[in-house]
Amino acid sequence: MIIQTLNKIPFWQKVLAGFALGILAGVALGESATLFKPLGDLFIAAIKMLVAPLVLCAIVVSITSLGSSSNLKRLSFKTLALFMLTGTLASLIGLAVGSSFDMGGSMQLASSEVRERVVPGFAQVLLDMIPVNPFASLTNGKVLQIIVFAALVGIAINAVGEKAEPLKKVFDAGAEVMFQLTRMVLKLTPIGVFGLMAWVVGEYGLSTLLPLGKFIIAIYVAALIHIVFVYGGLVKFAARLSPLQFFRKAMPAQLVAFSTASSFGTLPVTTKCAESMGVSKRYSAFVLPMGATMNMDGCGGIYPAIAAIFIAQIYGIPLDMTDYMLIAVTATVASVGTAGVPGSAMVMLTVTLGVIGLPLEGIAFIAAIDRVIDMIRTCTNVTGDMMTAVVVGNSEGELDRERFYKAEEDKIVADNA
């Protein structure tokens, strides 16, 4: 009976409960609350276990799923290129906004994971992206090398064609297994957050929680800048259409995305909004599910960039231009490969933190407020999907410009009420 009741509680509420109980335990027990730290360490270790095989399988599958026909290849290339462009811009906006906020305040934590960080030169960074031994890269968790190797394997499978079909099926199956394992591990999040928060509050006091408000504000500011200027700018200058009309017709999907925090849950409304903008059904049926899986500017660009800066600030770790470059590259590429994973934002943040050597236990601060952040992240992602449908659809003759300006938003809301 108790288990059934617990299963009915939304996951984000369980995480929030773990966060609150961890704080209470830290306040009540003081330094004795450090005895709960192994629960958090267990969660972090389980997350680390996922990263290498998950990134390998997910990125190979994302590349091999692009198809083989010339028309589909062209549409896939344009769509993916725009995803990568906006993802990169999202990362840069996240870095700019995150750097301009003093989110850490006077808070200075210590971590056993922080190691001496030797800053390599730009040429060395490029060389370090090439895996001399892919198996060693997987063993040692060299994420950038895994991403490069996975991308090359995916490209090679597409080039070989039918003979490589058995290997493609292996990676497809491997990705599904890793997705399921990720779901299983993420169920430990409330316990992990409880253990880490009890330890942090018991060790450092309640003052550690004050920077969270600034972190939330930074995420929302960056997301709104990205939506208005990047998406609106592309609609205006690339498609030569009215951004105001675009946002007016996108509003129903944005509201559903913001309230549900689910790109896939919003997909029916997103599809109707895109079609009301004049995007052909055949292209919207292709780009929108692809976008819900691969286009994650909010989760993969803005969020890990600001979160990495936030965690660096609270642990007193300085970041330089090389670190910022690695954050932008890793967040953009990893988001395309892992965005279809439940809890993908946490996985992508783990990847980003690992690349630049930041302590993973900092995730505990962010996990409890993830629902509040996820609302604007999802709204950003869904808006990006519709923008891509309009811009690429317009360039490929898959957009009815007259219908774009026709008022149909009332019908959309009525159909989905």
C-alpha positions, 0 to 999 in steps of 0.5 A: 500500500505504501509503495503504491502511494509512493509510486503515485507521487510525481518524481520531481516532488520526490526529489524536492522532498529529498532536498527538504529532508536533507536540509532538515537532517543537516540542520538537526544533526549538524556535522553528524549529518555527514554520515548520510554522505555515502548515499550521495556518493552512491548516486554520483557513482551510478551516474558516472557509470552511465556516461561513457556507454550512454554517450557512445550508443546514443550518438551513434544511433542519432547519426545512423538515424538520419536516413539514406535518401538524398532528399532526406539527407539534405533535409536532415543535414539542414535540420541538424545544422540549424540544431547545432547552430542554435545549440552553440549560440545557446551555450554562448548565451549561457556562458555570457549570462552565467559569467555576469551573475555572481551566483556563488556569492560568499559561498565556498565549498570544498570537494574531494573530487577537485583536482589540480587542473592543468590548462592545456593549449588550444592545439592540445585540446584539439589533439586530445579530442582524438582517441588514440585508443577508443577502449581506453577512452571508454575506460577512463571516461574521456567524454570528448574522445568518446563523442568524436569516436561515436560520431565517426562510427555513426558516419562510417555505418551510414557509408557502409550501408546494408553490410553494417546493418547488424552493427547498427542494430547492436548500437540501437539495442545498446542505446535502448538498454542504456536508456532503461538503465538511466531510468533505473539509476535516476530513480535514486535521485531523491535518495542521492539528493537527500544524502548530499544535502544533509552532508552539505548543510551539516558541514557548511550551514544553511547559507549554502542555499542562498545562491539558488535564487540567482541561479534560477534567474540566470537560467530564465534570463538566458532562455528569454534572450535566446528565444527572442533574439536567436529564434526571432532573429532567424525567423526574421532574417533567414525566413524573412517572416514576422517574428511577432506572428511566429511567437503569436502562433507558437504561444499555445505550444509554449504554454503547454511546454512550460506547464508540462515540462515535456517536449514529447507531451507537447508534441501534438500541440507543437505539430498543430502550431507548426501546421498553422504556420504553414509548415507541410505535414510531411516535414512537420512529421519529420522535424518535430519528433526529431527536434523533441529528441535532438534539439535541446537548446535549453537542456543542452546549451543554456543549462549546462553552461550556467550550471557549470559556472554556478558549481565552479563559483560555489566551489571557488574554482576559476574557469578560463577561456579553454574551459568555456570553449570545452563547455560550449563544445561538449554541451552542444554535441552531447545534447544532440546525442543524449537528448532523448534520454529521460533526465537528459539534462542531468546526464548532459550536465554530468558530461560537461562537469566531467570534461572540465574537472568540476565536482559532480556533487554540485548537482545536488543543489540543482536537482531539487529546483530542476522542475522550476528550471525544466519549465523554461528549458522545455519552453525553449526547446519546443520554440526552437523546434517550431523555429527550425520547422519554419526556417528550414521548411521555408528554404525547402519549399515546405512552408505556405507563407500565406497560411503563416499569416492567417489567424488560426490560433483559436482553432489550435487551442480549441482542438487541444482543450 
